[in-house]
Amino acid sequence: MSNVVFQITDITAIKLLLKEIGEERYNCALKDNGLSDMKPLTMHGFYIEWDNGNIDLYYRYPSGKSFKLMTVLGLQRVPFKGWELVRKNIPK
């Protein structure tokens, strides 16, 4: 089964969004998701996804596993341009 979503992987746009989020809020999001011990080491792996009216920040680890870090709907630095249509597999 799959679902069609919009994603942005532009590192520059994601850096601006992370600056707006701030270190404290970002660290809280990692802690809330149980990822405090597995902090992302590089910017390659972050992406923003729009699905069913929700805009969320995700990180895909080199192993291929992705985690939703936080909802970013309503933040000023969510990009308007550069969205790509992507088919996303939904686990059964």
All heavy atoms as an XYZ file, in Angstrom:
753
protein
N       0.846     -1.165      0.000
C       0.000      0.000      0.000
C       0.894      1.230      0.000
O       1.948      1.254      0.608
C      -0.849     -0.077      1.262
C      -1.952      0.866      1.391
S      -3.474      0.101      0.860
C      -4.380      1.574      0.651
N       0.468      2.282     -0.684
C       1.265      3.502     -0.699
C       0.359      4.725     -0.638
O      -0.840      4.646     -0.864
C       2.156      3.552     -1.932
O       1.376      3.611     -3.107
N       0.967      5.842     -0.346
C       0.277      7.104     -0.191
C       1.124      8.159     -0.893
O       2.343      8.090     -0.867
C       0.139      7.415      1.298
C      -0.726      8.613      1.572
O      -1.526      9.006      0.741
N      -0.571      9.180      2.740
N       0.494      9.153     -1.496
C       1.225     10.221     -2.154
C       1.306     11.411     -1.211
O       0.292     11.862     -0.674
C       0.548     10.615     -3.489
C       1.277     11.766     -4.141
C       0.499      9.424     -4.431
N       2.528     11.901     -0.979
C       2.767     13.032     -0.084
C       3.687     14.021     -0.797
O       4.277     13.709     -1.820
C       3.405     12.579      1.252
C       2.488     11.655      2.013
C       4.753     11.929      1.028
N       3.824     15.203     -0.223
C       4.766     16.194     -0.718
C       5.925     16.268      0.263
O       5.721     16.262      1.478
C       4.106     17.570     -0.835
C       3.092     17.644     -1.935
C       1.753     17.443     -1.663
C       3.484     17.903     -3.233
C       0.803     17.511     -2.673
C       2.549     17.967     -4.259
C       1.209     17.775     -3.978
N       7.161     16.364     -0.275
C       8.346     16.442      0.576
C       9.295     17.520      0.067
O       9.339     17.818     -1.118
C       9.122     15.123      0.587
C       8.483     14.030      1.361
C       9.349     12.776      1.404
O      10.391     12.700      0.774
N       8.894     11.792      2.157
N      10.076     18.066      1.008
C      11.179     18.971      0.692
C      12.408     18.423      1.388
O      12.376     18.128      2.588
C      10.913     20.405      1.190
C       9.789     21.033      0.401
C      12.173     21.249      1.091
C       9.467     22.446      0.812
N      13.508     18.301      0.621
C      14.769     17.844      1.195
C      15.854     18.911      1.083
O      17.010     18.629      1.387
C      15.249     16.558      0.492
O      15.349     16.812     -0.916
C      14.295     15.406      0.737
N      15.486     20.127      0.684
C      16.438     21.227      0.517
C      17.081     21.573      1.856
O      16.402     22.037      2.784
C      15.726     22.439     -0.076
C      16.642     23.626     -0.269
O      17.851     23.414     -0.512
O      16.149     24.767     -0.173
N      18.386     21.361      1.956
C      19.101     21.554      3.215
C      19.062     23.004      3.672
O      18.919     23.280      4.871
C      20.549     21.041      3.087
C      20.526     19.520      2.925
C      21.386     21.429      4.299
C      21.863     18.904      2.621
N      19.154     23.947      2.736
C      19.120     25.365      3.100
C      17.791     25.727      3.756
O      17.756     26.401      4.793
C      19.351     26.247      1.856
O      20.578     25.852      1.236
C      19.422     27.704      2.224
N      16.692     25.268      3.179
C      15.362     25.540      3.741
C      15.210     24.885      5.112
O      14.644     25.477      6.038
C      14.284     25.039      2.790
N      15.743     23.700      5.265
C      15.625     22.985      6.537
C      16.489     23.650      7.614
O      16.077     23.744      8.768
C      15.963     21.495      6.360
C      14.868     20.846      5.487
C      16.078     20.787      7.698
C      15.155     19.461      5.029
N      17.666     24.159      7.244
C      18.506     24.877      8.209
C      17.782     26.112      8.735
O      17.819     26.389      9.937
C      19.828     25.296      7.557
C      20.846     24.198      7.472
C      22.131     24.727      6.875
C      23.171     23.639      6.744
N      24.429     24.121      6.167
N      17.125     26.850      7.845
C      16.372     28.037      8.271
C      15.239     27.647      9.211
O      14.978     28.326     10.209
C      15.824     28.785      7.059
C      16.859     29.505      6.195
C      16.216     30.037      4.921
C      17.515     30.626      6.983
N      14.568     26.552      8.892
C      13.482     26.080      9.751
C      14.008     25.655     11.117
O      13.427     25.987     12.146
C      12.748     24.921      9.075
C      11.572     24.338      9.838
C      10.464     25.377      9.986
C      11.042     23.112      9.112
N      15.145     24.959     11.149
C      15.725     24.530     12.416
C      16.174     25.726     13.263
O      16.063     25.699     14.485
C      16.904     23.583     12.172
C      16.519     22.170     11.733
C      17.754     21.387     11.296
C      15.788     21.434     12.833
N      16.647     26.783     12.609
C      17.005     28.003     13.350
C      15.772     28.601     14.013
O      15.827     29.056     15.146
C      17.642     29.033     12.419
C      19.091     28.801     12.166
C      19.675     29.936     11.351
C      21.139     29.725     11.126
N      21.738     30.806     10.337
N      14.651     28.609     13.287
C      13.418     29.137     13.859
C      12.923     28.266     15.012
O      12.455     28.774     16.027
C      12.331     29.250     12.794
C      11.046     29.830     13.354
C       9.933     29.949     12.329
O      10.142     29.657     11.143
O       8.839     30.336     12.739
N      13.044     26.962     14.864
C      12.620     26.033     15.916
C      13.444     26.267     17.181
O      12.898     26.300     18.274
C      12.752     24.571     15.435
C      11.700     24.278     14.354
C      12.640     23.596     16.596
C      11.919     22.982     13.618
N      14.735     26.423     17.030
C      15.616     26.674     18.177
C      16.117     25.385     18.808
O      15.476     24.342     18.729
N      17.267     25.495     19.454
C      17.926     24.317     20.022
C      17.108     23.662     21.128
O      16.987     22.435     21.182
C      19.308     24.714     20.560
C      20.102     23.544     21.078
C      21.486     23.930     21.563
O      21.840     25.129     21.514
O      22.207     23.029     22.008
N      16.533     24.465     22.005
C      15.788     23.908     23.145
C      14.565     23.108     22.672
O      14.329     21.982     23.124
C      15.346     25.033     24.078
C      14.639     24.531     25.315
C      14.261     25.658     26.262
O      14.833     26.757     26.171
O      13.357     25.423     27.084
N      13.810     23.695     21.752
C      12.614     23.021     21.242
C      12.975     21.769     20.442
O      12.296     20.741     20.518
C      11.844     24.012     20.366
C      10.439     23.650     20.120
C       9.707     24.863     19.591
N       8.567     24.439     18.847
C       7.946     25.163     17.955
N       8.366     26.376     17.698
N       6.909     24.708     17.317
N      14.078     21.848     19.671
C      14.567     20.714     18.886
C      14.977     19.566     19.821
O      14.608     18.416     19.603
C      15.738     21.167     18.016
C      16.474     20.051     17.329
C      15.911     19.399     16.234
C      17.736     19.654     17.747
C      16.591     18.377     15.591
C      18.420     18.642     17.113
C      17.842     18.011     16.040
O      18.514     16.999     15.406
N      15.734     19.894     20.874
C      16.160     18.861     21.835
C      14.966     18.238     22.551
O      14.961     17.037     22.824
C      17.153     19.436     22.836
C      18.516     19.666     22.216
O      18.906     18.985     21.273
N      19.244     20.641     22.732
N      13.955     19.039     22.850
C      12.723     18.503     23.463
C      12.021     17.535     22.517
O      11.503     16.505     22.947
C      11.782     19.633     23.855
S      12.299     20.527     25.319
N      11.992     17.870     21.235
C      11.362     16.988     20.245
C      12.109     15.662     20.164
O      11.487     14.595     20.083
C      11.320     17.662     18.876
N      13.440     15.711     20.192
C      14.228     14.476     20.179
C      13.936     13.640     21.420
O      13.745     12.426     21.335
C      15.725     14.787     20.110
C      16.255     15.323     18.783
C      17.724     15.691     18.922
C      16.062     14.322     17.664
N      13.880     14.304     22.569
C      13.614     13.598     23.830
C      12.221     12.982     23.821
O      12.036     11.832     24.231
C      13.757     14.566     24.995
C      13.623     13.922     26.339
C      13.836     14.927     27.458
C      13.658     14.262     28.803
N      13.788     15.228     29.893
N      11.222     13.738     23.347
C       9.849     13.239     23.291
C       9.709     12.007     22.406
O       8.840     11.166     22.632
C       8.896     14.323     22.798
C       8.714     15.445     23.807
O       9.093     15.274     24.987
O       8.198     16.511     23.399
N      10.559     11.917     21.369
C      10.501     10.792     20.448
C      11.490      9.679     20.802
O      11.656      8.733     20.037
C      10.754     11.281     19.023
C       9.594     12.095     18.511
O       8.491     11.585     18.356
N       9.818     13.376     18.273
N      12.155      9.811     21.947
C      13.094      8.785     22.386
C      14.367      8.734     21.571
O      14.996      7.683     21.464
N      14.760      9.869     20.999
C      15.933      9.903     20.127
C      17.084     10.709     20.723
O      18.016     11.071     20.013
C      15.540     10.497     18.764
C      14.433      9.767     18.011
C      14.004     10.546     16.790
C      14.882      8.368     17.630
N      17.054     10.979     22.014
C      18.106     11.783     22.647
C      19.483     11.159     22.487
O      20.478     11.860     22.357
C      17.820     11.968     24.134
O      16.662     12.729     24.311
N      19.541      9.839     22.514
C      20.822      9.137     22.387
C      21.251      8.960     20.933
O      22.393      8.592     20.679
C      20.740      7.760     23.047
C      20.476      7.867     24.534
O      20.802      8.918     25.121
O      19.938      6.903     25.108
N      20.348      9.212     19.993
C      20.638      9.022     18.568
C      20.445     10.327     17.804
O      19.759     10.368     16.788
C      19.730      7.952     17.976
C      19.823      6.616     18.645
S      18.830      5.328     17.868
C      17.279      6.103     17.545
N      21.053     11.417     18.284
C      20.901     12.707     17.620
C      21.455     12.637     16.204
O      22.499     12.022     15.971
C      21.643     13.798     18.388
C      20.971     14.190     19.670
C      21.665     15.364     20.298
C      20.963     15.763     21.578
N      21.568     16.929     22.200
N      20.762     13.249     15.236
C      21.276     13.294     13.870
C      22.640     13.975     13.828
O      22.859     15.000     14.477
C      20.229     14.122     13.130
C      18.978     13.932     13.932
C      19.433     13.827     15.352
N      23.560     13.393     13.057
C      24.912     13.930     12.972
C      25.112     14.841     11.770
O      26.016     15.671     11.768
C      25.925     12.780     12.924
C      25.914     11.846     14.143
C      26.882     10.693     13.931
C      26.255     12.610     15.404
N      24.301     14.679     10.742
C      24.429     15.509      9.535
C      23.066     16.062      9.141
O      22.029     15.612      9.634
C      24.979     14.696      8.348
O      24.002     13.731      7.954
C      26.286     13.994      8.693
N      23.080     17.012      8.240
C      21.835     17.584      7.725
C      21.204     16.673      6.674
O      20.020     16.786      6.394
C      22.095     18.964      7.117
C      22.428     20.025      8.137
S      21.111     20.302      9.341
C      19.797     20.885      8.308
N      22.004     15.797      6.081
C      21.485     14.898      5.055
C      20.643     13.827      5.728
O      21.154     12.982      6.440
C      22.621     14.260      4.258
C      23.502     15.260      3.607
N      23.114     15.963      2.497
C      24.717     15.722      3.926
C      24.062     16.794      2.152
N      25.060     16.672      3.004
N      19.370     13.876      5.535
C      18.449     12.946      6.172
C      17.217     13.671      6.681
O      16.172     13.069      6.856
N      17.340     14.987      6.908
C      16.176     15.771      7.300
C      15.290     16.001      6.082
O      15.781     16.198      4.975
C      16.589     17.141      7.854
C      17.060     17.107      9.267
C      18.418     17.118      9.553
C      16.163     17.076     10.324
C      18.872     17.102     10.857
C      16.604     17.063     11.631
C      17.956     17.072     11.896
N      13.996     15.978      6.293
C      13.058     16.376      5.253
C      11.767     16.860      5.892
O      11.468     16.545      7.041
C      12.804     15.259      4.234
C      12.194     13.988      4.785
C      10.818     13.769      4.704
C      12.975     12.990      5.352
C      10.242     12.598      5.184
C      12.424     11.821      5.827
C      11.058     11.633      5.741
O      10.496     10.476      6.215
N      11.046     17.671      5.139
C       9.758     18.195      5.575
C       8.712     17.502      4.730
O       8.891     17.344      3.525
C       9.687     19.726      5.378
C      10.827     20.415      6.120
C       8.340     20.261      5.867
C      11.001     21.866      5.728
N       7.634     17.088      5.344
C       6.601     16.343      4.617
C       5.226     16.938      4.883
O       4.903     17.282      6.020
C       6.643     14.886      5.056
C       5.700     13.990      4.295
C       5.879     12.544      4.696
O       6.874     11.933      4.246
O       5.036     12.032      5.449
N       4.458     17.073      3.825
C       3.056     17.496      3.927
C       2.192     16.301      3.600
O       2.324     15.685      2.549
C       2.746     18.626      2.962
C       1.315     19.049      3.036
C       0.788     19.969      3.882
C       0.222     18.560      2.255
N      -0.568     20.080      3.673
C      -0.944     19.218      2.675
C       0.098     17.608      1.241
C      -2.185     18.969      2.122
C      -1.136     17.361      0.697
C      -2.272     18.048      1.138
N       1.306     15.950      4.524
C       0.415     14.815      4.329
C      -0.895     15.094      5.062
O      -0.892     15.327      6.277
C       1.070     13.544      4.877
C       0.239     12.296      4.627
O      -0.623     12.319      3.731
O       0.456     11.296      5.333
N      -1.983     15.102      4.331
C      -3.315     15.309      4.916
C      -3.412     16.577      5.761
O      -3.982     16.573      6.850
C      -3.737     14.097      5.748
C      -3.934     12.863      4.906
O      -4.388     12.953      3.770
N      -3.584     11.714      5.440
N      -2.829     17.657      5.291
C      -2.921     18.934      5.985
C      -1.922     19.142      7.107
O      -1.920     20.184      7.737
N      -1.074     18.170      7.369
C      -0.052     18.284      8.410
C       1.312     18.494      7.761
O       1.653     17.809      6.802
C       0.008     17.024      9.278
C      -1.279     16.798     10.024
O      -1.880     17.728     10.539
N      -1.721     15.557     10.064
N       2.083     19.427      8.302
C       3.451     19.640      7.829
C       4.373     19.269      8.980
O       4.322     19.867     10.046
C       3.681     21.097      7.382
C       2.693     21.465      6.279
C       5.114     21.270      6.898
C       2.764     22.906      5.839
N       5.210     18.267      8.743
C       6.039     17.704      9.804
C       7.504     17.646      9.383
O       7.825     17.505      8.201
C       5.572     16.286     10.149
C       4.126     16.244     10.592
O       3.759     17.051     11.462
O       3.363     15.410     10.068
N       8.387     17.714     10.375
C       9.824     17.561     10.173
C      10.201     16.131     10.523
O       9.848     15.632     11.589
C      10.589     18.546     11.063
C      12.108     18.471     11.016
C      12.623     18.873      9.635
C      12.720     19.366     12.079
N      10.910     15.484      9.617
C      11.338     14.096      9.788
C      12.852     14.006      9.672
O      13.496     14.890      9.131
C      10.751     13.206      8.680
C       9.293     12.898      8.819
C       8.326     13.784      8.386
C       8.875     11.694      9.361
C       6.975     13.494      8.485
C       7.522     11.380      9.463
C       6.591     12.286      9.026
O       5.257     11.987      9.134
N      13.377     12.910     10.167
C      14.783     12.582      9.933
C      14.870     11.114      9.545
O      14.292     10.252     10.200
C      15.649     12.837     11.167
C      17.115     12.615     10.875
C      17.839     13.559     10.151
C      17.762     11.457     11.279
C      19.173     13.359      9.855
C      19.098     11.247     10.985
C      19.798     12.197     10.270
O      21.116     11.994      9.958
N      15.596     10.854      8.450
C      15.819      9.480      7.991
C      17.265      9.117      8.315
O      18.201      9.737      7.811
C      15.580      9.364      6.488
C      15.768      7.938      5.951
C      15.439      7.823      4.471
N      14.039      8.129      4.244
C      13.602      9.163      3.517
N      14.462      9.978      2.939
N      12.315      9.378      3.354
N      17.437      8.131      9.190
C      18.768      7.673      9.569
C      19.385      6.877      8.424
O      18.671      6.377      7.547
C      18.679      6.813     10.837
C      18.442      7.653     12.071
C      17.152      7.919     12.511
C      19.504      8.199     12.766
C      16.928      8.709     13.629
C      19.293      8.986     13.888
C      18.009      9.239     14.308
O      17.798     10.035     15.401
N      20.727      6.744      8.409
C      21.390      5.982      7.338
C      20.866      4.555      7.195
O      20.930      3.974      6.115
C      22.864      5.987      7.766
C      23.009      7.245      8.557
C      21.688      7.400      9.283
N      20.312      3.996      8.252
C      19.747      2.640      8.180
C      18.469      2.603      7.347
O      17.987      1.540      6.987
C      19.442      2.120      9.586
O      18.425      2.900     10.186
N      17.890      3.802      7.083
C      16.670      3.884      6.296
C      15.424      4.121      7.129
O      14.354      4.386      6.593
N      15.540      4.026      8.429
C      14.389      4.231      9.308
C      14.153      5.723      9.513
O      15.068      6.476      9.811
C      14.622      3.545     10.648
C      13.392      3.477     11.494
C      13.529      2.460     12.577
C      12.204      2.403     13.313
N      12.132      1.324     14.244
N      12.891      6.152      9.359
C      12.523      7.560      9.501
C      11.722      7.786     10.770
O      10.933      6.935     11.169
C      11.675      8.016      8.308
O      12.431      8.002      7.138
N      11.933      8.954     11.377
C      11.203      9.346     12.578
C      10.637     10.740     12.386
O      11.331     11.646     11.930
C      12.117      9.355     13.807
C      12.545      8.000     14.254
C      13.744      7.463     13.817
C      11.759      7.252     15.110
C      14.152      6.219     14.232
C      12.158      5.998     15.533
C      13.351      5.479     15.093
N       9.379     10.917     12.772
C       8.775     12.247     12.803
C       9.298     12.941     14.048
O       9.153     12.439     15.152
C       7.255     12.145     12.850
C       6.573     13.478     13.012
C       5.076     13.297     13.145
C       4.439     14.554     13.675
N       3.023     14.394     13.927
N       9.915     14.104     13.863
C      10.458     14.838     14.996
C       9.446     15.799     15.587
O       9.313     15.896     16.801
C      11.722     15.597     14.588
C      12.869     14.733     14.066
C      14.037     15.610     13.653
C      13.298     13.734     15.117
N       8.733     16.542     14.720
C       7.776     17.517     15.222
C       6.913     18.060     14.101
O       7.255     17.958     12.937
C       8.507     18.675     15.913
C       9.342     19.484     14.975
S      10.360     20.798     15.716
C       9.708     21.060     17.270
N       5.784     18.640     14.479
C       4.913     19.332     13.536
C       5.419     20.755     13.388
O       5.733     21.410     14.379
C       3.464     19.326     14.046
O       3.031     17.965     14.142
C       2.538     20.078     13.110
N       5.514     21.238     12.142
C       6.034     22.586     11.895
C       4.998     23.494     11.244
O       5.321     24.609     10.859
C       7.329     22.544     11.057
C       8.440     21.867     11.821
C       7.107     21.881      9.708
N       3.769     23.023     11.142
C       2.705     23.841     10.583
C       2.548     25.104     11.422
O       2.468     25.039     12.642
C       1.390     23.066     10.556
C       0.190     23.777      9.939
C       0.451     24.056      8.463
C      -1.052     22.942     10.088
N       2.544     26.256     10.774
C       2.385     27.516     11.492
C       3.687     28.259     11.710
O       3.670     29.410     12.113
N       4.822     27.617     11.468
C       6.100     28.312     11.594
C       6.345     29.156     10.347
O       5.888     28.825      9.252
C       7.241     27.323     11.801
C       7.192     26.510     13.097
C       8.361     25.541     13.170
C       7.212     27.420     14.311
N       7.071     30.245     10.492
C       7.292     31.193      9.400
C       8.228     30.663      8.320
O       8.138     31.067      7.174
C       7.863     32.509      9.955
C       6.931     33.213     10.902
C       5.657     33.672     10.211
O       5.695     34.205      9.112
N       4.532     33.443     10.851
N       9.147     29.792      8.672
C      10.180     29.338      7.734
C       9.830     28.072      6.962
O      10.701     27.492      6.330
C      11.500     29.116      8.479
C      12.079     30.364      9.061
C      12.538     31.300      7.979
N      13.163     32.467      8.576
C      13.926     33.285      7.914
N      14.158     33.092      6.650
N      14.451     34.319      8.523
N       8.595     27.645      6.985
C       8.188     26.510      6.148
C       8.207     26.993      4.707
O       7.552     27.973      4.360
C       6.777     26.001      6.532
C       6.325     24.926      5.572
C       6.772     25.473      7.961
N       8.997     26.359      3.835
C       9.147     26.845      2.463
C       7.867     26.699      1.627
O       7.074     25.787      1.841
C      10.256     25.975      1.883
C      10.541     24.920      2.867
C       9.812     25.210      4.121
N       7.706     27.640      0.690
C       6.578     27.597     -0.234
C       6.947     26.870     -1.522
O       6.104     26.265     -2.162
C       6.103     29.010     -0.588
C       5.459     29.720      0.561
C       6.127     30.728      1.222
C       4.198     29.370      0.999
C       5.542     31.385      2.294
C       3.600     30.013      2.060
C       4.282     31.039      2.713
N       8.200     26.951     -1.917
C       8.658     26.369     -3.179
C       9.526     25.145     -2.915
O      10.113     25.003     -1.851
C       9.466     27.392     -3.972
C       8.673     28.592     -4.379
C       9.517     29.555     -5.168
C       8.693     30.778     -5.536
N       9.483     31.730     -6.314
N       9.599     24.280     -3.915
C      10.491     23.142     -3.844
C       9.857     21.836     -3.396
O      10.541     20.850     -3.198
N       8.543     21.819     -3.243
C       7.862     20.590     -2.821
C       7.878     19.585     -3.959
O       7.621     19.916     -5.101
C       6.427     20.884     -2.411
C       6.318     21.691     -1.155
C       6.201     23.043     -1.072
C       6.317     21.213      0.175
N       6.129     23.429      0.237
C       6.190     22.329      1.038
C       6.412     19.950      0.754
C       6.161     22.222      2.414
C       6.374     19.839      2.133
C       6.248     20.964      2.946
N       8.169     18.337     -3.660
C       8.177     17.252     -4.628
C       7.116     16.226     -4.249
O       6.942     15.902     -3.080
C       9.533     16.557     -4.660
C      10.661     17.458     -5.061
C      12.005     16.755     -4.971
O      12.032     15.507     -4.852
O      13.017     17.453     -5.001
N       6.431     15.714     -5.244
C       5.439     14.670     -5.031
C       6.171     13.338     -4.895
O       6.968     12.960     -5.747
C       4.488     14.636     -6.222
C       3.166     13.932     -6.058
C       2.366     14.554     -4.931
C       2.375     14.020     -7.344
N       5.915     12.624     -3.787
C       6.629     11.380     -3.481
C       5.625     10.310     -3.087
O       4.672     10.585     -2.373
C       7.625     11.613     -2.312
C       8.309     10.333     -1.912
C       8.639     12.667     -2.678
N       5.863      9.104     -3.560
C       5.032      7.977     -3.149
C       5.661      7.357     -1.912
O       6.821      6.987     -1.904
C       4.944      6.933     -4.264
C       3.977      5.821     -3.937
C       3.715      4.949     -5.137
N       3.164      5.663     -6.271
C       1.868      5.934     -6.463
N       0.999      5.561     -5.556
N       1.460      6.577     -7.524
N       4.888      7.255     -0.843
C       5.369      6.767      0.442
C       4.671      5.446      0.765
O       3.458      5.364      0.730
C       5.063      7.812      1.517
C       5.495      7.472      2.888
C       5.159      8.617      3.834
C       5.506      8.297      5.245
N       5.164      9.403      6.147
N       5.470      4.446      1.076
C       4.907      3.136      1.455
C       4.345      3.202      2.859
O       4.969      3.745      3.762
C       5.957      2.043      1.363
C       6.335      1.772     -0.064
O       5.527      1.913     -0.977
N       7.578      1.393     -0.278
N       3.177      2.642      3.035
C       2.528      2.595      4.336
C       2.656      1.168      4.872
O       2.248      0.219      4.214
C       1.029      2.970      4.234
C       0.893      4.388      3.661
C       0.351      2.869      5.577
C      -0.528      4.766      3.352
N       3.239      1.021      6.071
C       3.368     -0.331      6.639
C       1.990     -0.927      6.930
O       1.064     -0.228      7.303
C       4.167     -0.135      7.912
C       4.227      1.326      8.156
C       3.771      2.037      6.929
N       1.883     -2.236      6.762
C       0.612     -2.934      6.999
C       0.364     -3.142      8.448
O       1.157     -3.288      9.263
C       0.614     -4.272      6.279
C       0.612     -4.113      4.797
C       0.599     -5.470      4.129
C       0.603     -5.287      2.616
N       0.575     -6.520      1.918
